[in-house]
Amino acid sequence: MPQIPQNKKAALPTARGIRRKCSNELYRAIKRMKVHIPADLVKQGEAMYYRKVVGNLIWIHENRSNRKVQCDWWDKEVCPELAELWQLDPGRLSSAFRDAYGG
């Protein structure tokens, strides 16, 4: 197996980068659903999503180029809890997230 050059290996993202990405991904999904979610519930959702991403960071990093697999993970691990927190239909939330994330 050929060696990957040092400059081609991606480093793990920083905590700040992860937090910003989680926030942006949820913002885009909310925007596509055209619903209002109170700011405190959005913050709770972002915190929950951030914790789940950090908990599975190695797997997510290994699959960083496969957004479909990442969206499948999001559907199983994040969507049900987030839909319950925000009182939304999980199917609609999943569809909006996939549309926003590109999976």
PyRosetta script that sets phi, psi and omega in degrees:
from pyrosetta import init, pose_from_sequence

init()
pose = pose_from_sequence("MPQIPQNKKAALPTARGIRRKCSNELYRAIKRMKVHIPADLVKQGEAMYYRKVVGNLIWIHENRSNRKVQCDWWDKEVCPELAELWQLDPGRLSSAFRDAYGG")
pose.set_psi(1, 128.1)
pose.set_omega(1, -178.5)
pose.set_phi(2, -67.1)
pose.set_psi(2, 146.2)
pose.set_omega(2, 178.4)
pose.set_phi(3, -75.0)
pose.set_psi(3, 141.3)
pose.set_omega(3, 176.6)
pose.set_phi(4, -87.3)
pose.set_psi(4, 127.7)
pose.set_omega(4, 178.9)
pose.set_phi(5, -59.2)
pose.set_psi(5, 150.1)
pose.set_omega(5, -177.8)
pose.set_phi(6, -56.1)
pose.set_psi(6, -40.7)
pose.set_omega(6, -176.7)
pose.set_phi(7, -73.9)
pose.set_psi(7, -9.5)
pose.set_omega(7, 178.6)
pose.set_phi(8, -94.1)
pose.set_psi(8, -14.1)
pose.set_omega(8, 179.3)
pose.set_phi(9, -77.9)
pose.set_psi(9, 128.7)
pose.set_omega(9, 179.5)
pose.set_phi(10, -86.7)
pose.set_psi(10, 136.1)
pose.set_omega(10, 177.2)
pose.set_phi(11, -82.6)
pose.set_psi(11, 158.3)
pose.set_omega(11, 174.9)
pose.set_phi(12, -64.0)
pose.set_psi(12, 142.8)
pose.set_omega(12, 179.7)
pose.set_phi(13, -69.5)
pose.set_psi(13, 157.1)
pose.set_omega(13, 178.2)
pose.set_phi(14, -79.7)
pose.set_psi(14, 163.9)
pose.set_omega(14, 178.8)
pose.set_phi(15, -61.0)
pose.set_psi(15, -40.1)
pose.set_omega(15, 179.2)
pose.set_phi(16, -63.5)
pose.set_psi(16, -43.4)
pose.set_omega(16, 179.2)
pose.set_phi(17, -62.8)
pose.set_psi(17, -41.3)
pose.set_omega(17, 178.7)
pose.set_phi(18, -63.9)
pose.set_psi(18, -45.6)
pose.set_omega(18, -179.0)
pose.set_phi(19, -60.7)
pose.set_psi(19, -42.5)
pose.set_omega(19, -179.6)
pose.set_phi(20, -66.8)
pose.set_psi(20, -41.8)
pose.set_omega(20, 179.1)
pose.set_phi(21, -63.7)
pose.set_psi(21, -44.3)
pose.set_omega(21, 178.9)
pose.set_phi(22, -59.4)
pose.set_psi(22, -44.8)
pose.set_omega(22, -179.7)
pose.set_phi(23, -61.7)
pose.set_psi(23, -46.0)
pose.set_omega(23, -179.4)
pose.set_phi(24, -64.6)
pose.set_psi(24, -41.4)
pose.set_omega(24, -179.1)
pose.set_phi(25, -63.8)
pose.set_psi(25, -43.0)
pose.set_omega(25, 179.3)
pose.set_phi(26, -69.8)
pose.set_psi(26, -37.8)
pose.set_omega(26, 177.5)
pose.set_phi(27, -58.8)
pose.set_psi(27, -45.1)
pose.set_omega(27, -179.3)
pose.set_phi(28, -65.7)
pose.set_psi(28, -38.3)
pose.set_omega(28, 178.4)
pose.set_phi(29, -65.7)
pose.set_psi(29, -44.1)
pose.set_omega(29, 178.8)
pose.set_phi(30, -61.6)
pose.set_psi(30, -42.1)
pose.set_omega(30, -179.1)
pose.set_phi(31, -61.8)
pose.set_psi(31, -39.5)
pose.set_omega(31, 180.0)
pose.set_phi(32, -70.4)
pose.set_psi(32, -27.7)
pose.set_omega(32, 178.7)
pose.set_phi(33, -80.1)
pose.set_psi(33, -18.0)
pose.set_omega(33, 179.5)
pose.set_phi(34, 56.5)
pose.set_psi(34, 49.9)
pose.set_omega(34, 175.6)
pose.set_phi(35, -127.3)
pose.set_psi(35, 157.1)
pose.set_omega(35, 175.8)
pose.set_phi(36, -99.0)
pose.set_psi(36, 127.8)
pose.set_omega(36, 175.4)
pose.set_phi(37, -121.5)
pose.set_psi(37, 126.1)
pose.set_omega(37, -179.1)
pose.set_phi(38, -55.2)
pose.set_psi(38, 146.7)
pose.set_omega(38, -174.8)
pose.set_phi(39, -58.4)
pose.set_psi(39, -37.4)
pose.set_omega(39, -179.1)
pose.set_phi(40, -67.4)
pose.set_psi(40, -34.9)
pose.set_omega(40, 176.5)
pose.set_phi(41, -71.5)
pose.set_psi(41, -34.5)
pose.set_omega(41, 175.9)
pose.set_phi(42, -63.2)
pose.set_psi(42, -44.5)
pose.set_omega(42, 178.8)
pose.set_phi(43, -60.9)
pose.set_psi(43, -43.0)
pose.set_omega(43, 178.2)
pose.set_phi(44, -62.9)
pose.set_psi(44, -40.7)
pose.set_omega(44, 178.2)
pose.set_phi(45, -65.2)
pose.set_psi(45, -42.1)
pose.set_omega(45, 177.7)
pose.set_phi(46, -62.7)
pose.set_psi(46, -41.5)
pose.set_omega(46, 180.0)
pose.set_phi(47, -64.8)
pose.set_psi(47, -41.8)
pose.set_omega(47, 179.1)
pose.set_phi(48, -65.2)
pose.set_psi(48, -45.3)
pose.set_omega(48, 178.9)
pose.set_phi(49, -62.0)
pose.set_psi(49, -43.2)
pose.set_omega(49, 178.8)
pose.set_phi(50, -59.4)
pose.set_psi(50, -45.5)
pose.set_omega(50, 179.7)
pose.set_phi(51, -61.1)
pose.set_psi(51, -41.1)
pose.set_omega(51, -179.5)
pose.set_phi(52, -68.2)
pose.set_psi(52, -38.6)
pose.set_omega(52, 178.5)
pose.set_phi(53, -65.9)
pose.set_psi(53, -45.7)
pose.set_omega(53, 179.6)
pose.set_phi(54, -63.0)
pose.set_psi(54, -36.8)
pose.set_omega(54, 178.8)
pose.set_phi(55, -65.8)
pose.set_psi(55, -26.7)
pose.set_omega(55, -179.8)
pose.set_phi(56, -117.4)
pose.set_psi(56, 28.5)
pose.set_omega(56, -172.5)
pose.set_phi(57, -59.6)
pose.set_psi(57, -42.9)
pose.set_omega(57, -177.6)
pose.set_phi(58, -62.7)
pose.set_psi(58, -46.8)
pose.set_omega(58, 179.6)
pose.set_phi(59, -62.9)
pose.set_psi(59, -43.7)
pose.set_omega(59, -179.9)
pose.set_phi(60, -63.5)
pose.set_psi(60, -40.2)
pose.set_omega(60, 179.2)
pose.set_phi(61, -65.7)
pose.set_psi(61, -39.9)
pose.set_omega(61, 179.1)
pose.set_phi(62, -65.8)
pose.set_psi(62, -30.0)
pose.set_omega(62, -179.4)
pose.set_phi(63, -105.4)
pose.set_psi(63, 28.1)
pose.set_omega(63, -174.2)
pose.set_phi(64, -63.3)
pose.set_psi(64, -23.0)
pose.set_omega(64, -178.3)
pose.set_phi(65, -97.3)
pose.set_psi(65, 4.4)
pose.set_omega(65, -178.7)
pose.set_phi(66, -119.9)
pose.set_psi(66, 87.0)
pose.set_omega(66, -175.8)
pose.set_phi(67, -69.1)
pose.set_psi(67, -28.1)
pose.set_omega(67, 178.3)
pose.set_phi(68, -64.3)
pose.set_psi(68, -44.0)
pose.set_omega(68, 178.9)
pose.set_phi(69, -65.4)
pose.set_psi(69, -39.0)
pose.set_omega(69, 178.0)
pose.set_phi(70, -64.6)
pose.set_psi(70, -39.4)
pose.set_omega(70, 177.6)
pose.set_phi(71, -66.9)
pose.set_psi(71, -36.5)
pose.set_omega(71, 175.8)
pose.set_phi(72, -62.3)
pose.set_psi(72, -42.2)
pose.set_omega(72, 176.6)
pose.set_phi(73, -61.7)
pose.set_psi(73, -44.0)
pose.set_omega(73, -179.6)
pose.set_phi(74, -60.4)
pose.set_psi(74, -41.2)
pose.set_omega(74, 179.3)
pose.set_phi(75, -61.2)
pose.set_psi(75, -38.5)
pose.set_omega(75, -177.8)
pose.set_phi(76, -81.3)
pose.set_psi(76, -41.1)
pose.set_omega(76, -169.2)
pose.set_phi(77, -96.5)
pose.set_psi(77, -34.6)
pose.set_omega(77, -170.6)
pose.set_phi(78, -108.9)
pose.set_psi(78, -44.3)
pose.set_omega(78, -171.7)
pose.set_phi(79, -56.1)
pose.set_psi(79, -47.4)
pose.set_omega(79, -177.9)
pose.set_phi(80, -59.5)
pose.set_psi(80, -44.4)
pose.set_omega(80, -179.4)
pose.set_phi(81, -68.0)
pose.set_psi(81, -40.1)
pose.set_omega(81, -179.5)
pose.set_phi(82, -67.4)
pose.set_psi(82, -41.5)
pose.set_omega(82, 178.6)
pose.set_phi(83, -63.6)
pose.set_psi(83, -37.8)
pose.set_omega(83, 178.0)
pose.set_phi(84, -68.1)
pose.set_psi(84, -42.4)
pose.set_omega(84, 179.2)
pose.set_phi(85, -62.4)
pose.set_psi(85, -44.7)
pose.set_omega(85, -176.7)
pose.set_phi(86, -89.7)
pose.set_psi(86, -2.7)
pose.set_omega(86, -179.2)
pose.set_phi(87, 55.9)
pose.set_psi(87, 53.3)
pose.set_omega(87, 178.8)
pose.set_phi(88, -121.6)
pose.set_psi(88, 163.6)
pose.set_omega(88, 174.5)
pose.set_phi(89, -72.1)
pose.set_psi(89, 124.7)
pose.set_omega(89, -178.4)
pose.set_phi(90, -59.7)
pose.set_psi(90, -36.0)
pose.set_omega(90, 179.1)
pose.set_phi(91, -64.7)
pose.set_psi(91, -42.2)
pose.set_omega(91, 179.4)
pose.set_phi(92, -67.2)
pose.set_psi(92, -41.5)
pose.set_omega(92, 178.2)
pose.set_phi(93, -64.3)
pose.set_psi(93, -43.2)
pose.set_omega(93, 179.2)
pose.set_phi(94, -61.7)
pose.set_psi(94, -44.3)
pose.set_omega(94, 179.4)
pose.set_phi(95, -62.9)
pose.set_psi(95, -42.9)
pose.set_omega(95, 179.3)
pose.set_phi(96, -65.8)
pose.set_psi(96, -40.0)
pose.set_omega(96, 179.4)
pose.set_phi(97, -65.6)
pose.set_psi(97, -45.1)
pose.set_omega(97, 179.2)
pose.set_phi(98, -61.2)
pose.set_psi(98, -40.3)
pose.set_omega(98, 178.6)
pose.set_phi(99, -64.0)
pose.set_psi(99, -40.7)
pose.set_omega(99, -178.2)
pose.set_phi(100, -75.7)
pose.set_psi(100, -38.2)
pose.set_omega(100, -174.3)
pose.set_phi(101, -84.4)
pose.set_psi(101, -28.0)
pose.set_omega(101, 178.2)
pose.set_phi(102, 95.0)
pose.set_psi(102, 29.2)
pose.set_omega(102, -178.2)
pose.set_phi(103, -114.0)
pose.dump_pdb("model.pdb")
